[in-house]
Amino acid sequence: MDEKEVNILQRRTVRVLTGGQILGGFALGSTLSIGSLLAASLSGSPAWAGSAATFSTLGAATWAIPLARLANSHGRKVSLAAGAALAIFGAIFVITAAAIGFFPLLLLALFMLGGGSAAGLQARFAAVDLDSASSRSTGRDLATVVWATTIGAVIGPNLFGPGEFVGRLLGLPQMTGPFLFTIVAQFSAAAVFWFGLRPDPLLVAKDLNKAKGGLKPKVSIQTAFATLRAYPTAAFAVVSIALSHMVMVAVMSMTPLHMHHLGYDLVVVGFTISLHIAGMYAFSPIFGWLSDRFGKIRIVLLGQLIYVAALATAGFGQDDRTLVTLGLFLLGLGWSASTVSSSALLAKTLPAEEKTNVQGLSDTSMNLAGALGGAVSGSILASVAFLGLNAAAFIPVSLILIFSGVVRLRSNQQS
């Protein structure tokens, strides 16, 4: 395959991934806006509200490496379709758990829904499988696929009303109707990935690398950690992705419960989460372009500065609906800047034979960090209120800023 054919396939791959991500985003929106409320309802305790984010992100962390290995052996179309299939079964189990009132089954369902999230995260790396080392569009291509999640993810939280209407017609339990849309959307996403990614971009990239005398791809966790020790900039990218996700999940997952306690109805909560998700995805092409134009580490730092503004706004404005909503929107923007630029930095830094392996480890680390953030956020909220939760979120932001300084210092010493 010559360079022209590769470029054509690359553009087609980005289009297919964009379509799949639009559909896949519906599951994300439903899980974020309704999952925490279902968890609190079925468990009988608001303290379990954070378990929705915890188990969905823990599921995404658990599925990330198996899906990365599946991609290595069978290509992106198989792994992405498999992730969508996990989300389908997860949505079915959510409805079943609510119907029989069995909280542990809900946790399992949220864990399986994490498979869809893992596939969505992997899709952003699939967008740059065919990018060459000299490509100037790595950030833009990756960000385009991230952006595609906007449509489904923003619409998802606002499907509560229509979903409940359909659910009542079918005799489903309260708050489970929107998960019917998740099933349909994930099935459609699986079909798009399966039939659209032909030829498979990762398999083509592996063939091209082999033709150039490249090494065989490596798939062990131990090798991934060894690679990160050899590439400190890649290690910074992995840490930045993980800690940025921790900040976002910790604050976002408790916002619906905080607003519910303030007396706002589900429509207002859904609107707030929609704006947050719009911040996460809608502006990602801008951050992708900025990372290509001004440098990826600089945009990571820009994301942390946006986080500072978000945490201060939401925390000090904890009793004001407008300020909480603005803070959540800024939180999404900070996540977008950090995640897009860090992911592009990771894709650019590593040799071809190491990429998929380390990408899987990165997605696992990202979701484990998110699960930890979701797990502790409920206790922090109960102990020190919403202001204290936002204050605690400054700790991971500070660690990213410190690590960036260490990486820059080491780079200057080596040069």
MIFI-143727 format. One record per residue (C-alpha): residue number from 1; x, y, z. Coordinates in Angstrom, 1 decimal, decimal comma. Example, Ala and Ser with C-alpha at 12.3 -4.5 7.8 and 13.67 -1.06 7.14 Angstrom:
pos=1 u=12,3 v=-4,5 w=7,8
pos=2 u=13,7 v=-1,1 w=7,1
//
This chain:
pos=1 u=0,0 v=0,0 w=0,0
pos=2 u=1,5 v=3,3 w=-1,1
pos=3 u=1,4 v=6,6 w=0,7
pos=4 u=-1,6 v=7,9 w=-1,2
pos=5 u=-3,6 v=4,8 w=-0,4
pos=6 u=-2,6 v=5,1 w=3,2
pos=7 u=-3,8 v=8,7 w=3,4
pos=8 u=-7,1 v=7,7 w=1,8
pos=9 u=-7,6 v=4,9 w=4,3
pos=10 u=-6,7 v=7,2 w=7,1
pos=11 u=-9,4 v=9,7 w=6,2
pos=12 u=-11,9 v=7,0 w=5,8
pos=13 u=-11,0 v=5,5 w=9,1
pos=14 u=-11,5 v=8,8 w=10,9
pos=15 u=-15,0 v=9,1 w=9,3
pos=16 u=-16,0 v=5,6 w=10,3
pos=17 u=-14,7 v=6,1 w=13,9
pos=18 u=-16,6 v=9,4 w=14,0
pos=19 u=-19,8 v=7,7 w=13,1
pos=20 u=-19,3 v=4,9 w=15,7
pos=21 u=-18,4 v=7,4 w=18,4
pos=22 u=-21,5 v=9,5 w=17,8
pos=23 u=-23,6 v=6,4 w=18,5
pos=24 u=-21,5 v=5,1 w=21,4
pos=25 u=-21,8 v=8,4 w=23,2
pos=26 u=-25,5 v=7,7 w=24,1
pos=27 u=-24,4 v=5,1 w=26,6
pos=28 u=-22,1 v=7,6 w=28,3
pos=29 u=-24,7 v=10,2 w=28,7
pos=30 u=-27,3 v=7,8 w=30,2
pos=31 u=-24,8 v=6,3 w=32,6
pos=32 u=-23,6 v=9,6 w=33,9
pos=33 u=-27,0 v=11,2 w=34,4
pos=34 u=-29,1 v=8,3 w=35,7
pos=35 u=-26,6 v=5,7 w=37,0
pos=36 u=-25,9 v=7,6 w=40,2
pos=37 u=-29,6 v=8,1 w=40,9
pos=38 u=-30,3 v=4,4 w=40,3
pos=39 u=-27,5 v=3,4 w=42,6
pos=40 u=-28,8 v=5,6 w=45,4
pos=41 u=-32,3 v=4,3 w=44,9
pos=42 u=-31,6 v=0,6 w=44,7
pos=43 u=-29,0 v=0,6 w=47,5
pos=44 u=-31,2 v=2,8 w=49,8
pos=45 u=-28,3 v=5,1 w=50,6
pos=46 u=-27,0 v=8,2 w=48,9
pos=47 u=-23,5 v=7,2 w=49,9
pos=48 u=-23,6 v=4,6 w=47,1
pos=49 u=-24,4 v=7,2 w=44,5
pos=50 u=-20,7 v=7,4 w=43,5
pos=51 u=-20,7 v=3,6 w=42,8
pos=52 u=-22,2 v=4,3 w=39,4
pos=53 u=-19,1 v=6,2 w=38,3
pos=54 u=-16,8 v=3,9 w=40,2
pos=55 u=-18,0 v=0,6 w=38,7
pos=56 u=-18,4 v=1,9 w=35,1
pos=57 u=-14,9 v=3,3 w=35,2
pos=58 u=-13,6 v=0,2 w=36,9
pos=59 u=-15,2 v=-1,8 w=34,2
pos=60 u=-13,5 v=0,4 w=31,5
pos=61 u=-10,2 v=-0,1 w=33,3
pos=62 u=-10,6 v=-3,8 w=33,4
pos=63 u=-11,7 v=-4,2 w=29,8
pos=64 u=-9,1 v=-1,8 w=28,4
pos=65 u=-6,1 v=-4,2 w=28,3
pos=66 u=-8,1 v=-7,3 w=27,0
pos=67 u=-9,6 v=-5,1 w=24,3
pos=68 u=-6,1 v=-3,8 w=23,4
pos=69 u=-4,8 v=-7,3 w=23,2
pos=70 u=-7,8 v=-8,2 w=21,0
pos=71 u=-7,0 v=-5,3 w=18,8
pos=72 u=-3,4 v=-6,5 w=18,5
pos=73 u=-4,4 v=-10,0 w=17,5
pos=74 u=-7,6 v=-9,3 w=15,4
pos=75 u=-7,6 v=-5,6 w=14,6
pos=76 u=-9,6 v=-2,6 w=15,8
pos=77 u=-12,9 v=-3,6 w=14,3
pos=78 u=-13,1 v=-6,7 w=16,4
pos=79 u=-12,1 v=-5,0 w=19,7
pos=80 u=-14,3 v=-1,9 w=19,2
pos=81 u=-17,3 v=-4,1 w=18,3
pos=82 u=-16,6 v=-6,3 w=21,3
pos=83 u=-16,6 v=-3,2 w=23,6
pos=84 u=-20,0 v=-2,2 w=22,2
pos=85 u=-21,4 v=-5,7 w=22,8
pos=86 u=-20,3 v=-5,5 w=26,4
pos=87 u=-22,2 v=-2,2 w=26,8
pos=88 u=-25,3 v=-3,8 w=25,2
pos=89 u=-25,4 v=-6,5 w=27,9
pos=90 u=-24,7 v=-3,9 w=30,5
pos=91 u=-27,7 v=-1,9 w=29,6
pos=92 u=-29,9 v=-5,0 w=29,6
pos=93 u=-28,6 v=-5,9 w=33,1
pos=94 u=-29,4 v=-2,3 w=34,3
pos=95 u=-33,0 v=-2,8 w=33,3
pos=96 u=-33,1 v=-6,2 w=34,9
pos=97 u=-31,5 v=-5,0 w=38,1
pos=98 u=-34,1 v=-2,3 w=38,5
pos=99 u=-36,9 v=-4,7 w=37,7
pos=100 u=-36,0 v=-7,1 w=40,5
pos=101 u=-34,5 v=-4,5 w=42,9
pos=102 u=-31,1 v=-6,2 w=43,1
pos=103 u=-28,4 v=-3,7 w=43,7
pos=104 u=-25,4 v=-6,0 w=43,1
pos=105 u=-26,7 v=-6,8 w=39,6
pos=106 u=-26,7 v=-3,0 w=38,9
pos=107 u=-23,1 v=-2,8 w=39,9
pos=108 u=-22,3 v=-5,7 w=37,5
pos=109 u=-24,3 v=-3,9 w=34,8
pos=110 u=-22,4 v=-0,7 w=35,3
pos=111 u=-19,1 v=-2,7 w=35,2
pos=112 u=-20,1 v=-4,1 w=31,8
pos=113 u=-21,2 v=-0,7 w=30,5
pos=114 u=-17,6 v=0,2 w=31,1
pos=115 u=-16,7 v=-1,9 w=28,1
pos=116 u=-18,3 v=0,6 w=25,9
pos=117 u=-16,3 v=3,4 w=27,5
pos=118 u=-13,1 v=1,4 w=27,0
pos=119 u=-14,0 v=1,0 w=23,3
pos=120 u=-14,6 v=4,7 w=23,0
pos=121 u=-11,2 v=5,5 w=24,6
pos=122 u=-9,5 v=3,0 w=22,3
pos=123 u=-11,2 v=4,6 w=19,2
pos=124 u=-9,2 v=7,8 w=19,7
pos=125 u=-6,0 v=5,9 w=19,3
pos=126 u=-7,4 v=4,0 w=16,4
pos=127 u=-7,7 v=7,3 w=14,7
pos=128 u=-3,9 v=7,7 w=14,6
pos=129 u=-2,9 v=4,1 w=13,8
pos=130 u=-1,9 v=5,2 w=10,3
pos=131 u=-0,3 v=8,5 w=11,2
pos=132 u=3,4 v=8,7 w=10,4
pos=133 u=6,0 v=10,0 w=12,7
pos=134 u=6,2 v=13,2 w=10,6
pos=135 u=2,4 v=13,7 w=10,5
pos=136 u=1,3 v=17,2 w=11,6
pos=137 u=-2,3 v=16,2 w=12,1
pos=138 u=-2,1 v=13,6 w=15,0
pos=139 u=-3,8 v=15,9 w=17,5
pos=140 u=-6,5 v=16,9 w=15,0
pos=141 u=-7,3 v=13,4 w=13,9
pos=142 u=-7,5 v=12,1 w=17,4
pos=143 u=-9,5 v=15,1 w=18,5
pos=144 u=-12,0 v=14,6 w=15,7
pos=145 u=-12,9 v=11,2 w=17,0
pos=146 u=-13,1 v=12,5 w=20,6
pos=147 u=-15,4 v=15,3 w=19,4
pos=148 u=-17,8 v=12,8 w=17,8
pos=149 u=-18,8 v=11,6 w=21,2
pos=150 u=-20,4 v=15,0 w=21,8
pos=151 u=-23,6 v=14,4 w=20,0
pos=152 u=-24,6 v=11,2 w=21,7
pos=153 u=-23,2 v=12,1 w=25,1
pos=154 u=-24,9 v=15,5 w=25,2
pos=155 u=-28,2 v=14,1 w=23,9
pos=156 u=-28,1 v=11,1 w=26,3
pos=157 u=-28,8 v=12,9 w=29,6
pos=158 u=-31,7 v=14,7 w=28,0
pos=159 u=-33,3 v=11,5 w=26,9
pos=160 u=-34,7 v=11,0 w=30,4
pos=161 u=-38,2 v=12,2 w=29,4
pos=162 u=-38,6 v=10,4 w=26,1
pos=163 u=-36,9 v=7,3 w=27,6
pos=164 u=-39,3 v=7,2 w=30,6
pos=165 u=-42,2 v=7,6 w=28,2
pos=166 u=-41,1 v=4,6 w=26,2
pos=167 u=-40,3 v=2,7 w=29,4
pos=168 u=-43,8 v=3,2 w=30,8
pos=169 u=-45,3 v=2,0 w=27,5
pos=170 u=-43,2 v=-1,2 w=27,8
pos=171 u=-43,8 v=-1,5 w=31,6
pos=172 u=-40,2 v=-1,0 w=32,5
pos=173 u=-39,0 v=0,2 w=36,0
pos=174 u=-38,6 v=3,9 w=36,7
pos=175 u=-35,4 v=5,5 w=35,4
pos=176 u=-34,5 v=2,6 w=33,0
pos=177 u=-36,2 v=3,7 w=29,8
pos=178 u=-33,2 v=5,7 w=28,5
pos=179 u=-31,1 v=2,5 w=28,6
pos=180 u=-33,3 v=1,1 w=25,7
pos=181 u=-31,7 v=3,9 w=23,6
pos=182 u=-28,3 v=2,7 w=24,8
pos=183 u=-29,0 v=-0,8 w=23,5
pos=184 u=-30,0 v=0,4 w=20,1
pos=185 u=-27,2 v=2,9 w=19,8
pos=186 u=-24,5 v=0,5 w=20,9
pos=187 u=-25,8 v=-2,2 w=18,5
pos=188 u=-25,6 v=0,4 w=15,7
pos=189 u=-22,1 v=1,4 w=16,8
pos=190 u=-20,9 v=-2,2 w=16,7
pos=191 u=-22,2 v=-2,6 w=13,1
pos=192 u=-20,5 v=0,6 w=12,0
pos=193 u=-17,1 v=-0,6 w=13,4
pos=194 u=-17,5 v=-4,1 w=12,1
pos=195 u=-18,4 v=-3,3 w=8,6
pos=196 u=-16,7 v=0,1 w=8,2
pos=197 u=-13,2 v=-0,7 w=9,4
pos=198 u=-12,2 v=-2,7 w=6,3
pos=199 u=-9,3 v=-2,9 w=5,8
pos=200 u=-8,5 v=-2,6 w=9,5
pos=201 u=-6,2 v=0,4 w=10,2
pos=202 u=-4,2 v=-1,3 w=12,9
pos=203 u=-3,5 v=-4,4 w=10,9
pos=204 u=-2,5 v=-2,3 w=7,9
pos=205 u=-0,2 v=-0,2 w=10,2
pos=206 u=1,4 v=-3,4 w=11,5
pos=207 u=2,0 v=-4,7 w=8,0
pos=208 u=3,6 v=-1,3 w=7,0
pos=209 u=5,8 v=-1,4 w=10,1
pos=210 u=6,8 v=-5,0 w=9,4
pos=211 u=7,7 v=-4,1 w=5,8
pos=212 u=10,0 v=-1,3 w=7,1
pos=213 u=11,8 v=-3,7 w=9,3
pos=214 u=10,0 v=-2,7 w=12,5
pos=215 u=9,8 v=-5,0 w=15,5
pos=216 u=6,9 v=-7,2 w=16,4
pos=217 u=4,3 v=-5,5 w=18,6
pos=218 u=4,6 v=-6,3 w=22,3
pos=219 u=1,6 v=-7,0 w=24,5
pos=220 u=2,6 v=-7,6 w=28,1
pos=221 u=2,0 v=-5,2 w=31,0
pos=222 u=5,6 v=-5,6 w=32,1
pos=223 u=6,8 v=-4,5 w=28,7
pos=224 u=4,5 v=-1,5 w=28,8
pos=225 u=6,0 v=-0,3 w=32,2
pos=226 u=9,5 v=-0,9 w=30,8
pos=227 u=8,6 v=1,3 w=27,8
pos=228 u=7,4 v=4,1 w=30,1
pos=229 u=10,7 v=4,0 w=32,0
pos=230 u=12,5 v=4,4 w=28,8
pos=231 u=10,3 v=7,2 w=27,5
pos=232 u=9,7 v=9,7 w=30,4
pos=233 u=7,6 v=12,0 w=28,2
pos=234 u=5,3 v=9,1 w=27,4
pos=235 u=5,1 v=8,4 w=31,2
pos=236 u=4,1 v=12,0 w=31,8
pos=237 u=1,3 v=11,6 w=29,2
pos=238 u=0,0 v=8,5 w=30,9
pos=239 u=0,0 v=10,1 w=34,3
pos=240 u=-1,6 v=13,3 w=33,0
pos=241 u=-4,4 v=11,4 w=31,3
pos=242 u=-5,0 v=9,4 w=34,5
pos=243 u=-4,9 v=12,2 w=37,0
pos=244 u=-7,0 v=14,5 w=34,8
pos=245 u=-9,6 v=11,9 w=34,5
pos=246 u=-9,6 v=11,4 w=38,3
pos=247 u=-10,3 v=15,1 w=38,8
pos=248 u=-13,2 v=15,1 w=36,3
pos=249 u=-14,9 v=11,9 w=37,6
pos=250 u=-14,6 v=12,9 w=41,3
pos=251 u=-16,3 v=16,2 w=40,8
pos=252 u=-18,7 v=15,3 w=38,0
pos=253 u=-20,0 v=12,1 w=39,6
pos=254 u=-21,2 v=13,9 w=42,8
pos=255 u=-22,7 v=17,0 w=41,0
pos=256 u=-26,1 v=15,3 w=40,2
pos=257 u=-26,4 v=14,3 w=43,9
pos=258 u=-25,3 v=17,7 w=45,1
pos=259 u=-27,9 v=19,5 w=42,8
pos=260 u=-30,6 v=17,0 w=43,8
pos=261 u=-30,0 v=17,9 w=47,5
pos=262 u=-30,3 v=21,6 w=46,5
pos=263 u=-33,8 v=20,8 w=45,2
pos=264 u=-33,2 v=20,8 w=41,5
pos=265 u=-35,2 v=18,3 w=39,4
pos=266 u=-33,8 v=15,8 w=36,9
pos=267 u=-34,3 v=18,0 w=33,9
pos=268 u=-32,0 v=20,7 w=35,4
pos=269 u=-29,5 v=18,0 w=36,5
pos=270 u=-29,5 v=16,5 w=33,0
pos=271 u=-29,0 v=20,0 w=31,4
pos=272 u=-26,0 v=20,6 w=33,7
pos=273 u=-24,4 v=17,3 w=32,8
pos=274 u=-25,1 v=17,9 w=29,1
pos=275 u=-23,1 v=21,2 w=29,3
pos=276 u=-20,3 v=19,4 w=31,1
pos=277 u=-20,1 v=16,7 w=28,4
pos=278 u=-20,2 v=19,4 w=25,7
pos=279 u=-17,2 v=20,9 w=27,4
pos=280 u=-15,5 v=17,5 w=27,4
pos=281 u=-16,0 v=16,8 w=23,7
pos=282 u=-17,4 v=19,7 w=21,6
pos=283 u=-14,2 v=21,7 w=21,7
pos=284 u=-11,7 v=18,9 w=21,3
pos=285 u=-10,8 v=19,7 w=17,7
pos=286 u=-9,7 v=23,1 w=18,9
pos=287 u=-7,5 v=21,6 w=21,5
pos=288 u=-6,2 v=19,1 w=18,9
pos=289 u=-5,2 v=21,9 w=16,6
pos=290 u=-3,6 v=23,8 w=19,4
pos=291 u=-1,6 v=20,8 w=20,4
pos=292 u=-0,3 v=20,4 w=16,9
pos=293 u=0,4 v=24,1 w=16,5
pos=294 u=1,9 v=25,1 w=19,9
pos=295 u=3,0 v=21,8 w=21,5
pos=296 u=1,2 v=19,1 w=23,3
pos=297 u=2,7 v=19,7 w=26,8
pos=298 u=1,7 v=23,3 w=26,7
pos=299 u=-1,9 v=22,4 w=26,1
pos=300 u=-1,8 v=19,8 w=28,9
pos=301 u=-0,8 v=22,7 w=31,2
pos=302 u=-3,5 v=24,9 w=29,7
pos=303 u=-6,0 v=22,1 w=30,7
pos=304 u=-4,7 v=22,2 w=34,3
pos=305 u=-5,2 v=26,0 w=34,4
pos=306 u=-8,8 v=25,5 w=33,2
pos=307 u=-9,2 v=22,9 w=35,9
pos=308 u=-8,1 v=25,5 w=38,5
pos=309 u=-10,8 v=27,9 w=37,3
pos=310 u=-13,4 v=25,1 w=37,2
pos=311 u=-12,8 v=23,9 w=40,7
pos=312 u=-12,8 v=27,4 w=42,1
pos=313 u=-16,0 v=28,3 w=40,3
pos=314 u=-18,0 v=25,2 w=41,3
pos=315 u=-16,6 v=25,0 w=44,8
pos=316 u=-17,1 v=28,6 w=45,9
pos=317 u=-20,4 v=28,8 w=44,0
pos=318 u=-21,7 v=25,5 w=45,4
pos=319 u=-25,1 v=27,0 w=46,4
pos=320 u=-25,6 v=28,7 w=43,0
pos=321 u=-27,0 v=26,7 w=40,2
pos=322 u=-25,4 v=29,0 w=37,5
pos=323 u=-21,9 v=28,8 w=39,0
pos=324 u=-22,1 v=25,1 w=39,5
pos=325 u=-23,1 v=24,6 w=35,9
pos=326 u=-20,4 v=27,0 w=34,7
pos=327 u=-17,9 v=25,1 w=36,9
pos=328 u=-18,9 v=21,8 w=35,4
pos=329 u=-18,6 v=23,2 w=31,9
pos=330 u=-15,1 v=24,4 w=32,6
pos=331 u=-14,3 v=21,0 w=34,2
pos=332 u=-15,2 v=19,4 w=30,8
pos=333 u=-13,0 v=21,9 w=28,9
pos=334 u=-10,1 v=21,2 w=31,2
pos=335 u=-10,5 v=17,4 w=30,7
pos=336 u=-10,7 v=17,9 w=26,9
pos=337 u=-7,5 v=20,0 w=26,7
pos=338 u=-5,6 v=17,6 w=29,0
pos=339 u=-6,8 v=14,3 w=27,5
pos=340 u=-6,6 v=15,2 w=23,8
pos=341 u=-3,1 v=16,7 w=24,1
pos=342 u=-1,8 v=14,0 w=26,4
pos=343 u=-3,2 v=11,2 w=24,2
pos=344 u=-1,6 v=12,9 w=21,1
pos=345 u=1,7 v=13,2 w=23,0
pos=346 u=1,6 v=9,5 w=23,9
pos=347 u=0,8 v=8,5 w=20,3
pos=348 u=3,7 v=10,7 w=19,0
pos=349 u=6,3 v=9,7 w=21,5
pos=350 u=6,3 v=5,9 w=21,2
pos=351 u=7,7 v=3,6 w=18,5
pos=352 u=5,0 v=1,8 w=16,4
pos=353 u=5,6 v=-1,6 w=18,0
pos=354 u=5,0 v=-0,2 w=21,5
pos=355 u=1,9 v=1,9 w=20,9
pos=356 u=-1,0 v=-0,4 w=21,3
pos=357 u=0,4 v=-2,1 w=24,4
pos=358 u=1,1 v=1,2 w=26,2
pos=359 u=-2,2 v=2,7 w=25,0
pos=360 u=-4,0 v=-0,2 w=26,7
pos=361 u=-2,1 v=0,4 w=29,9
pos=362 u=-2,9 v=4,1 w=29,7
pos=363 u=-6,6 v=3,5 w=29,3
pos=364 u=-6,5 v=1,1 w=32,3
pos=365 u=-4,7 v=3,6 w=34,4
pos=366 u=-7,1 v=6,3 w=33,3
pos=367 u=-10,1 v=4,4 w=34,4
pos=368 u=-8,6 v=3,1 w=37,6
pos=369 u=-7,9 v=6,7 w=38,5
pos=370 u=-11,4 v=7,6 w=37,6
pos=371 u=-12,8 v=4,7 w=39,7
pos=372 u=-10,7 v=5,9 w=42,7
pos=373 u=-12,0 v=9,4 w=42,2
pos=374 u=-15,6 v=8,2 w=42,1
pos=375 u=-15,1 v=5,9 w=45,1
pos=376 u=-13,8 v=8,6 w=47,4
pos=377 u=-15,9 v=11,4 w=46,1
pos=378 u=-19,0 v=10,4 w=48,0
pos=379 u=-17,3 v=10,2 w=51,3
pos=380 u=-15,6 v=13,6 w=50,7
pos=381 u=-18,9 v=15,2 w=49,8
pos=382 u=-20,5 v=13,8 w=52,9
pos=383 u=-17,7 v=15,0 w=55,1
pos=384 u=-16,7 v=18,4 w=53,7
pos=385 u=-19,5 v=19,3 w=51,3
pos=386 u=-19,1 v=20,3 w=47,6
pos=387 u=-16,6 v=23,0 w=48,3
pos=388 u=-14,3 v=20,5 w=50,1
pos=389 u=-14,6 v=18,0 w=47,2
pos=390 u=-13,5 v=20,7 w=44,7
pos=391 u=-10,6 v=21,7 w=47,1
pos=392 u=-9,4 v=18,1 w=47,3
pos=393 u=-9,4 v=17,9 w=43,5
pos=394 u=-6,6 v=20,5 w=43,5
pos=395 u=-4,2 v=17,7 w=44,6
pos=396 u=-4,0 v=15,7 w=41,4
pos=397 u=-3,8 v=19,0 w=39,4
pos=398 u=-0,8 v=20,0 w=41,5
pos=399 u=0,9 v=16,6 w=40,8
pos=400 u=0,5 v=17,0 w=37,1
pos=401 u=2,1 v=20,5 w=37,2
pos=402 u=5,0 v=19,1 w=39,3
pos=403 u=5,6 v=16,2 w=36,9
pos=404 u=5,6 v=18,5 w=33,9
pos=405 u=8,3 v=20,5 w=35,5
pos=406 u=10,4 v=17,3 w=36,1
pos=407 u=10,0 v=16,2 w=32,5
pos=408 u=11,0 v=19,5 w=31,2
pos=409 u=14,0 v=19,6 w=33,5
pos=410 u=15,1 v=16,2 w=32,4
pos=411 u=14,7 v=17,1 w=28,7
pos=412 u=16,8 v=20,2 w=29,2
pos=413 u=19,5 v=18,2 w=30,9
pos=414 u=19,6 v=15,6 w=28,2
pos=415 u=19,8 v=18,2 w=25,5
//
